[in-house]
Amino acid sequence: LYATEGYWTGKASKLRRYTMRIDGFVSINAPLKGGEITTKPITFTGKELKLNFSTSAAGGITVELQTPDGKPIEGFTEADCSELFGDTIARPVHWKQGTDVSSLAGKPIRLKIKLKDADLYSFQFE
């Protein structure tokens, strides 16, 4: 994105260049004390869940996959999830057994995402 401050006034102009984060127009934000969001049931295709997020050094994100009625799915619980931290646009979520979620593809699930001093911009199954 480029912007100018001189417009058509004839005064000396400045040209500024801005960058915009991919899918970064809005985010779900949680302070250091934490917060969480649970999606409505969704059906997906793909093998991995990738997050677009940013955390502070003290912050983090965990993800639990649940049945439509809110019960944790074995192997995809919050306790099984490796905490995510940093600043990235496509980091795969890792559980103890790895990143493969293809066994759940085509079935309705819910995502319970816990955030601590973090911004979640988007998630995508690939």
N, CA and C atoms as an extended XYZ file, in Angstrom:
378
Properties=species:S:1:pos:R:3:atomname:S:1:resname:S:1:resid:I:1 pbc="F F F"
N         0.860       -1.163        0.000 N   LEU     1
C         0.000        0.000        0.000 CA  LEU     1
C         0.907        1.226        0.000 C   LEU     1
N         0.681        2.135       -0.899 N   TYR     2
C         1.440        3.378       -0.966 CA  TYR     2
C         0.513        4.542       -0.646 C   TYR     2
N         1.035        5.530        0.058 N   ALA     3
C         0.244        6.712        0.404 CA  ALA     3
C         1.119        7.943        0.232 C   ALA     3
N         0.503        9.041       -0.100 N   THR     4
C         1.224       10.294       -0.254 CA  THR     4
C         0.607       11.343        0.657 C   THR     4
N         1.406       12.327        1.022 N   GLU     5
C         0.905       13.412        1.859 CA  GLU     5
C         0.787       14.717        1.079 C   GLU     5
N         1.328       14.751       -0.140 N   GLY     6
C         1.341       15.985       -0.895 CA  GLY     6
C         0.091       16.221       -1.713 C   GLY     6
N        -0.553       15.148       -2.132 N   TYR     7
C        -1.745       15.212       -2.965 CA  TYR     7
C        -1.503       16.145       -4.137 C   TYR     7
N        -2.366       17.062       -4.424 N   TRP     8
C        -2.222       17.928       -5.597 CA  TRP     8
C        -1.951       19.386       -5.207 C   TRP     8
N        -1.467       19.617       -3.989 N   THR     9
C        -1.277       20.986       -3.510 CA  THR     9
C        -0.045       21.655       -4.096 C   THR     9
N         0.855       20.894       -4.653 N   GLY    10
C         2.060       21.475       -5.209 CA  GLY    10
C         3.201       21.554       -4.213 C   GLY    10
N         2.940       21.289       -2.934 N   LYS    11
C         4.008       21.295       -1.939 CA  LYS    11
C         4.848       20.034       -2.103 C   LYS    11
N         6.019       20.066       -1.475 N   ALA    12
C         6.891       18.894       -1.516 CA  ALA    12
C         6.113       17.675       -1.024 C   ALA    12
N         6.260       16.599       -1.723 N   SER    13
C         5.494       15.392       -1.404 CA  SER    13
C         6.349       14.364       -0.682 C   SER    13
N         5.683       13.555        0.082 N   LYS    14
C         6.314       12.402        0.715 CA  LYS    14
C         5.546       11.179        0.264 C   LYS    14
N         6.258       10.134       -0.009 N   LEU    15
C         5.628        8.878       -0.388 CA  LEU    15
C         5.940        7.863        0.701 C   LEU    15
N         4.921        7.239        1.219 N   ARG    16
C         5.109        6.249        2.278 CA  ARG    16
C         4.646        4.892        1.779 C   ARG    16
N         5.338        3.869        2.237 N   ARG    17
C         4.977        2.498        1.882 CA  ARG    17
C         4.576        1.764        3.152 C   ARG    17
N         3.416        1.146        3.119 N   TYR    18
C         2.917        0.362        4.245 CA  TYR    18
C         2.770       -1.088        3.795 C   TYR    18
N         2.923       -1.987        4.714 N   THR    19
C         2.637       -3.387        4.414 CA  THR    19
C         1.468       -3.834        5.271 C   THR    19
N         0.697       -4.744        4.728 N   MET    20
C        -0.455       -5.267        5.455 CA  MET    20
C        -0.285       -6.773        5.615 C   MET    20
N        -0.535       -7.259        6.803 N   ARG    21
C        -0.436       -8.677        7.088 CA  ARG    21
C        -1.504       -9.433        6.290 C   ARG    21
N        -1.148      -10.576        5.738 N   ILE    22
C        -2.122      -11.420        5.053 CA  ILE    22
C        -3.206      -11.818        6.048 C   ILE    22
N        -4.452      -11.634        5.670 N   ASP    23
C        -5.609      -11.916        6.535 CA  ASP    23
C        -5.523      -11.167        7.861 C   ASP    23
N        -4.854      -10.026        7.885 N   GLY    24
C        -4.614       -9.331        9.141 CA  GLY    24
C        -5.474       -8.109        9.395 C   GLY    24
N        -6.628       -8.025        8.776 N   PHE    25
C        -7.480       -6.851        8.985 CA  PHE    25
C        -8.092       -6.833       10.379 C   PHE    25
N        -8.448       -7.986       10.894 N   VAL    26
C        -9.015       -8.092       12.243 CA  VAL    26
C        -8.413       -9.305       12.935 C   VAL    26
N        -8.508       -9.325       14.250 N   SER    27
C        -7.999      -10.473       15.002 CA  SER    27
C        -8.851      -10.709       16.233 C   SER    27
N        -8.743      -11.906       16.748 N   ILE    28
C        -9.258      -12.220       18.075 CA  ILE    28
C        -8.083      -11.984       19.002 C   ILE    28
N        -8.269      -11.139       19.993 N   ASN    29
C        -7.175      -10.741       20.881 CA  ASN    29
C        -7.483      -11.166       22.304 C   ASN    29
N        -6.445      -11.612       22.999 N   ALA    30
C        -6.584      -11.929       24.421 CA  ALA    30
C        -5.414      -11.306       25.167 C   ALA    30
N        -5.655      -10.777       26.366 N   PRO    31
C        -4.581      -10.207       27.173 CA  PRO    31
C        -3.751      -11.314       27.828 C   PRO    31
N        -2.767      -10.918       28.614 N   LEU    32
C        -1.887      -11.879       29.269 CA  LEU    32
C        -2.646      -12.814       30.201 C   LEU    32
N        -3.738      -12.344       30.806 N   LYS    33
C        -4.506      -13.228       31.697 CA  LYS    33
C        -5.243      -14.313       30.916 C   LYS    33
N        -5.368      -14.170       29.605 N   GLY    34
C        -5.902      -15.226       28.757 CA  GLY    34
C        -7.337      -15.048       28.333 C   GLY    34
N        -7.734      -15.865       27.384 N   GLY    35
C        -9.087      -15.899       26.866 CA  GLY    35
C        -9.227      -17.096       25.952 C   GLY    35
N       -10.446      -17.391       25.559 N   GLU    36
C       -10.654      -18.522       24.660 CA  GLU    36
C       -11.850      -18.278       23.756 C   GLU    36
N       -11.866      -19.001       22.665 N   ILE    37
C       -12.982      -18.969       21.723 CA  ILE    37
C       -13.243      -20.401       21.283 C   ILE    37
N       -14.514      -20.729       21.117 N   THR    38
C       -14.909      -22.035       20.593 CA  THR    38
C       -15.770      -21.793       19.359 C   THR    38
N       -15.415      -22.449       18.265 N   THR    39
C       -16.164      -22.271       17.022 CA  THR    39
C       -17.463      -23.059       17.066 C   THR    39
N       -18.353      -22.727       16.181 N   LYS    40
C       -19.517      -23.582       15.959 CA  LYS    40
C       -19.007      -24.818       15.216 C   LYS    40
N       -19.771      -25.899       15.145 N   PRO    41
C       -19.297      -27.080       14.413 CA  PRO    41
C       -18.998      -26.748       12.947 C   PRO    41
N       -17.842      -27.218       12.491 N   ILE    42
C       -17.420      -27.012       11.104 CA  ILE    42
C       -16.987      -28.351       10.519 C   ILE    42
N       -17.042      -28.464        9.211 N   THR    43
C       -16.539      -29.630        8.495 CA  THR    43
C       -15.426      -29.132        7.580 C   THR    43
N       -14.322      -29.864        7.534 N   PHE    44
C       -13.164      -29.396        6.769 CA  PHE    44
C       -12.627      -30.495        5.870 C   PHE    44
N       -11.773      -30.083        4.941 N   THR    45
C       -10.952      -31.003        4.165 CA  THR    45
C        -9.516      -30.589        4.404 C   THR    45
N        -8.593      -31.507        4.250 N   GLY    46
C        -7.188      -31.183        4.437 CA  GLY    46
C        -6.526      -32.086        5.452 C   GLY    46
N        -5.216      -31.868        5.624 N   LYS    47
C        -4.422      -32.715        6.507 CA  LYS    47
C        -3.839      -31.974        7.702 C   LYS    47
N        -3.764      -30.647        7.632 N   GLU    48
C        -3.169      -29.864        8.719 CA  GLU    48
C        -4.027      -28.644        9.022 C   GLU    48
N        -3.999      -28.244       10.282 N   LEU    49
C        -4.616      -26.990       10.712 CA  LEU    49
C        -3.493      -25.979       10.864 C   LEU    49
N        -3.595      -24.866       10.139 N   LYS    50
C        -2.567      -23.824       10.212 CA  LYS    50
C        -3.172      -22.547       10.762 C   LYS    50
N        -2.402      -21.868       11.620 N   LEU    51
C        -2.847      -20.631       12.240 CA  LEU    51
C        -2.019      -19.457       11.759 C   LEU    51
N        -2.669      -18.303       11.637 N   ASN    52
C        -2.039      -17.015       11.367 CA  ASN    52
C        -2.184      -16.234       12.668 C   ASN    52
N        -1.068      -15.994       13.369 N   PHE    53
C        -1.153      -15.414       14.707 CA  PHE    53
C         0.098      -14.627       15.064 C   PHE    53
N        -0.013      -13.901       16.160 N   SER    54
C         1.113      -13.179       16.741 CA  SER    54
C         0.956      -13.204       18.251 C   SER    54
N         2.039      -13.546       18.959 N   THR    55
C         2.016      -13.535       20.421 CA  THR    55
C         3.193      -12.728       20.942 C   THR    55
N         3.114      -12.340       22.198 N   SER    56
C         4.279      -11.756       22.853 CA  SER    56
C         5.198      -12.902       23.272 C   SER    56
N         6.357      -12.565       23.840 N   ALA    57
C         7.271      -13.597       24.322 CA  ALA    57
C         6.648      -14.403       25.453 C   ALA    57
N         5.774      -13.780       26.224 N   ALA    58
C         5.120      -14.472       27.341 CA  ALA    58
C         3.813      -15.135       26.929 C   ALA    58
N         3.336      -14.869       25.726 N   GLY    59
C         2.035      -15.359       25.290 CA  GLY    59
C         2.106      -16.707       24.606 C   GLY    59
N         0.939      -17.211       24.216 N   GLY    60
C         0.879      -18.486       23.525 CA  GLY    60
C        -0.542      -18.837       23.125 C   GLY    60
N        -0.643      -19.875       22.300 N   ILE    61
C        -1.936      -20.361       21.812 CA  ILE    61
C        -1.930      -21.882       21.862 C   ILE    61
N        -3.041      -22.467       22.317 N   THR    62
C        -3.252      -23.910       22.226 CA  THR    62
C        -4.603      -24.156       21.564 C   THR    62
N        -4.720      -25.319       20.922 N   VAL    63
C        -5.947      -25.665       20.204 CA  VAL    63
C        -6.394      -27.062       20.621 C   VAL    63
N        -7.681      -27.189       20.889 N   GLU    64
C        -8.287      -28.488       21.167 CA  GLU    64
C        -9.376      -28.725       20.128 C   GLU    64
N        -9.407      -29.915       19.559 N   LEU    65
C       -10.476      -30.281       18.644 CA  LEU    65
C       -11.530      -31.040       19.440 C   LEU    65
N       -12.796      -30.692       19.199 N   GLN    66
C       -13.895      -31.257       19.973 CA  GLN    66
C       -14.971      -31.828       19.058 C   GLN    66
N       -15.785      -32.713       19.633 N   THR    67
C       -16.976      -33.196       18.941 CA  THR    67
C       -17.975      -32.045       18.882 C   THR    67
N       -19.020      -32.157       18.067 N   PRO    68
C       -20.007      -31.069       17.999 CA  PRO    68
C       -20.663      -30.729       19.337 C   PRO    68
N       -20.704      -31.702       20.263 N   ASP    69
C       -21.300      -31.419       21.574 CA  ASP    69
C       -20.272      -30.965       22.610 C   ASP    69
N       -19.040      -30.675       22.180 N   GLY    70
C       -18.049      -30.063       23.058 CA  GLY    70
C       -17.135      -31.008       23.807 C   GLY    70
N       -17.136      -32.295       23.473 N   LYS    71
C       -16.245      -33.246       24.146 CA  LYS    71
C       -14.904      -33.280       23.416 C   LYS    71
N       -13.779      -33.241       24.160 N   PRO    72
C       -12.464      -33.297       23.518 CA  PRO    72
C       -12.287      -34.597       22.723 C   PRO    72
N       -11.643      -34.498       21.577 N   ILE    73
C       -11.361      -35.665       20.743 CA  ILE    73
C       -10.001      -36.214       21.159 C   ILE    73
N        -9.968      -37.512       21.452 N   GLU    74
C        -8.734      -38.148       21.915 CA  GLU    74
C        -7.603      -37.917       20.911 C   GLU    74
N        -6.448      -37.521       21.429 N   GLY    75
C        -5.286      -37.222       20.598 CA  GLY    75
C        -5.203      -35.769       20.156 C   GLY    75
N        -6.308      -35.029       20.330 N   PHE    76
C        -6.355      -33.628       19.907 CA  PHE    76
C        -6.821      -32.726       21.048 C   PHE    76
N        -6.529      -33.116       22.290 N   THR    77
C        -6.937      -32.328       23.450 CA  THR    77
C        -5.975      -31.159       23.655 C   THR    77
N        -6.386      -30.248       24.516 N   GLU    78
C        -5.511      -29.117       24.851 CA  GLU    78
C        -4.203      -29.614       25.464 C   GLU    78
N        -4.284      -30.648       26.304 N   ALA    79
C        -3.085      -31.204       26.947 CA  ALA    79
C        -2.136      -31.822       25.923 C   ALA    79
N        -2.670      -32.316       24.799 N   ASP    80
C        -1.847      -32.918       23.748 CA  ASP    80
C        -1.211      -31.880       22.825 C   ASP    80
N        -1.687      -30.637       22.874 N   CYS    81
C        -1.261      -29.589       21.943 CA  CYS    81
C         0.021      -28.904       22.419 C   CYS    81
N         0.989      -28.783       21.523 N   SER    82
C         2.194      -28.001       21.815 CA  SER    82
C         1.831      -26.526       21.711 C   SER    82
N         2.212      -25.739       22.724 N   GLU    83
C         1.881      -24.315       22.715 CA  GLU    83
C         2.571      -23.622       21.547 C   GLU    83
N         1.821      -22.769       20.868 N   LEU    84
C         2.346      -21.994       19.749 CA  LEU    84
C         2.660      -20.583       20.224 C   LEU    84
N         3.803      -20.066       19.820 N   PHE    85
C         4.141      -18.679       20.125 CA  PHE    85
C         4.996      -18.135       18.999 C   PHE    85
N         5.006      -16.811       18.868 N   GLY    86
C         5.772      -16.169       17.810 CA  GLY    86
C         4.888      -15.283       16.957 C   GLY    86
N         5.286      -15.122       15.698 N   ASP    87
C         4.582      -14.254       14.755 CA  ASP    87
C         4.697      -14.896       13.380 C   ASP    87
N         3.629      -15.497       12.910 N   THR    88
C         3.675      -16.241       11.653 CA  THR    88
C         2.309      -16.235       10.976 C   THR    88
N         2.298      -16.461        9.677 N   ILE    89
C         1.019      -16.458        8.958 CA  ILE    89
C         0.522      -17.861        8.620 C   ILE    89
N         1.311      -18.907        8.856 N   ALA    90
C         0.853      -20.261        8.497 CA  ALA    90
C         1.603      -21.333        9.280 C   ALA    90
N         1.477      -21.341       10.602 N   ARG    91
C         2.154      -22.365       11.408 CA  ARG    91
C         1.201      -23.522       11.682 C   ARG    91
N         1.631      -24.769       11.388 N   PRO    92
C         0.791      -25.926       11.693 CA  PRO    92
C         0.669      -26.133       13.206 C   PRO    92
N        -0.507      -26.571       13.629 N   VAL    93
C        -0.731      -26.913       15.031 CA  VAL    93
C        -0.218      -28.335       15.239 C   VAL    93
N         0.581      -28.535       16.307 N   HIS    94
C         1.149      -29.849       16.627 CA  HIS    94
C         0.503      -30.401       17.885 C   HIS    94
N         0.073      -31.643       17.794 N   TRP    95
C        -0.342      -32.385       18.974 CA  TRP    95
C         0.692      -33.483       19.186 C   TRP    95
N         0.585      -34.262       20.252 N   LYS    96
C         1.591      -35.286       20.548 CA  LYS    96
C         1.826      -36.233       19.378 C   LYS    96
N         0.766      -36.582       18.627 N   GLN    97
C         0.911      -37.522       17.517 CA  GLN    97
C         1.320      -36.831       16.222 C   GLN    97
N         1.471      -35.500       16.223 N   GLY    98
C         1.900      -34.775       15.030 CA  GLY    98
C         0.876      -33.743       14.582 C   GLY    98
N         0.886      -33.447       13.284 N   THR    99
C         0.019      -32.397       12.746 CA  THR    99
C        -1.145      -32.941       11.917 C   THR    99
N        -1.159      -34.242       11.651 N   ASP   100
C        -2.148      -34.821       10.736 CA  ASP   100
C        -3.540      -34.884       11.366 C   ASP   100
N        -4.484      -34.158       10.766 N   VAL   101
C        -5.880      -34.167       11.229 CA  VAL   101
C        -6.801      -34.802       10.181 C   VAL   101
N        -6.220      -35.463        9.178 N   SER   102
C        -7.018      -36.005        8.073 CA  SER   102
C        -8.020      -37.064        8.529 C   SER   102
N        -7.785      -37.711        9.672 N   SER   103
C        -8.739      -38.709       10.176 CA  SER   103
C       -10.075      -38.067       10.560 C   SER   103
N       -10.080      -36.756       10.759 N   LEU   104
C       -11.299      -36.039       11.140 CA  LEU   104
C       -11.941      -35.299        9.962 C   LEU   104
N       -11.286      -35.325        8.804 N   ALA   105
C       -11.806      -34.609        7.630 CA  ALA   105
C       -13.184      -35.140        7.254 C   ALA   105
N       -14.079      -34.231        6.915 N   GLY   106
C       -15.430      -34.594        6.520 CA  GLY   106
C       -16.385      -34.813        7.677 C   GLY   106
N       -15.866      -34.756        8.908 N   LYS   107
C       -16.702      -34.926       10.102 CA  LYS   107
C       -16.870      -33.571       10.785 C   LYS   107
N       -18.022      -33.306       11.374 N   PRO   108
C       -18.182      -32.027       12.081 CA  PRO   108
C       -17.357      -32.005       13.371 C   PRO   108
N       -16.606      -30.930       13.556 N   ILE   109
C       -15.803      -30.729       14.771 CA  ILE   109
C       -15.931      -29.272       15.203 C   ILE   109
N       -15.490      -29.017       16.419 N   ARG   110
C       -15.369      -27.644       16.917 CA  ARG   110
C       -13.919      -27.417       17.314 C   ARG   110
N       -13.465      -26.182       17.188 N   LEU   111
C       -12.135      -25.797       17.640 CA  LEU   111
C       -12.282      -24.968       18.907 C   LEU   111
N       -11.571      -25.360       19.945 N   LYS   112
C       -11.488      -24.558       21.166 CA  LYS   112
C       -10.070      -24.004       21.187 C   LYS   112
N        -9.955      -22.696       21.041 N   ILE   113
C        -8.649      -22.045       20.935 CA  ILE   113
C        -8.439      -21.184       22.167 C   ILE   113
N        -7.361      -21.470       22.914 N   LYS   114
C        -7.012      -20.679       24.092 CA  LYS   114
C        -5.857      -19.761       23.723 C   LYS   114
N        -6.012      -18.486       24.071 N   LEU   115
C        -5.001      -17.481       23.760 CA  LEU   115
C        -4.530      -16.804       25.034 C   LEU   115
N        -3.249      -16.454       25.053 N   LYS   116
C        -2.672      -15.690       26.159 CA  LYS   116
C        -1.746      -14.645       25.544 C   LYS   116
N        -2.075      -13.374       25.728 N   ASP   117
C        -1.325      -12.257       25.140 CA  ASP   117
C        -1.047      -12.526       23.658 C   ASP   117
N        -2.130      -12.743       22.918 N   ALA   118
C        -2.001      -13.172       21.526 CA  ALA   118
C        -3.099      -12.579       20.656 C   ALA   118
N        -2.802      -12.511       19.364 N   ASP   119
C        -3.768      -12.151       18.328 CA  ASP   119
C        -3.874      -13.326       17.370 C   ASP   119
N        -5.086      -13.799       17.135 N   LEU   120
C        -5.339      -14.840       16.140 CA  LEU   120
C        -6.050      -14.179       14.967 C   LEU   120
N        -5.397      -14.196       13.799 N   TYR   121
C        -5.947      -13.543       12.614 CA  TYR   121
C        -6.808      -14.495       11.784 C   TYR   121
N        -6.359      -15.727       11.640 N   SER   122
C        -7.132      -16.683       10.848 CA  SER   122
C        -6.639      -18.097       11.119 C   SER   122
N        -7.464      -19.068       10.733 N   PHE   123
C        -7.037      -20.465       10.730 CA  PHE   123
C        -7.500      -21.087        9.426 C   PHE   123
N        -6.768      -22.115        8.994 N   GLN   124
C        -7.088      -22.748        7.719 CA  GLN   124
C        -6.656      -24.204        7.762 C   GLN   124
N        -7.499      -25.073        7.213 N   PHE   125
C        -7.131      -26.472        7.030 CA  PHE   125
C        -6.587      -26.619        5.618 C   PHE   125
N        -5.423      -27.229        5.498 N   GLU   126
C        -4.796      -27.435        4.175 CA  GLU   126
C        -4.475      -28.900        3.983 C   GLU   126
